[in-house]
Every structure is written in structure tokens, then in C-alpha cells.
Amino acid sequence: MPDARARRQSITPAEGRVLVLLLERRSPRDAAAELGLSLATVRTHIKHLQAKSNTHSIASLVLWARDELTAGRLQEALQTHAPWL
């Protein structure tokens, strides 16, 4: 199993875009509409993010991402998707 750093770095660009929108309090449906993706695709990205973060809900995924950002461990993975980081 990859360590936490490897999991953070393995966030794909598509997953990063979805995660940024979730951090902005967008729903999966809103994220799908904004990204021009199907809701099923967004849900797949969320499931992959949950597996990489060892979380089991969108709320816990967002809390994990906020904790990682606060600790300075997630900026590199999301920098191109969220220039405000």
C-alpha cells in the first residue's frame, strides 16, 4: 500500500478538479455540470479520492483535504487546479 505522500501525489488532474470544487462546497451534481462531466464520472473520481484518502464520505474527504492543505501536504497536488492555494 502506498504511503500517504504517494497517495496525495497520485491524485490525477481530473480528481484534483473535482476535489477543488468539493472544497468550494459544490455538490457532485454541480461539479459535474461545471466540469462538463456526467454525474457518474464525478462520483467515480470521488470514490477514487476516498480510497486514496482512506475516507468514506464526501464530508470526511473534504475534512481530510482541508487538514492536508493546512499541513501543507496537498498544495502541490492541487496547485494547477486551485491557484488560490
HURA-V937876 format. One line per field, one symbol per residue. ss: DSSP state (2 for helix, 1 for strand, 0 for the rest). A space follows every 50 residues. Layout:
BEGIN
ss = ???
END
This chain:
BEGIN
ss = 00022222200022222222222000022222222000222222222222 22200002222222222222000022220000000
END
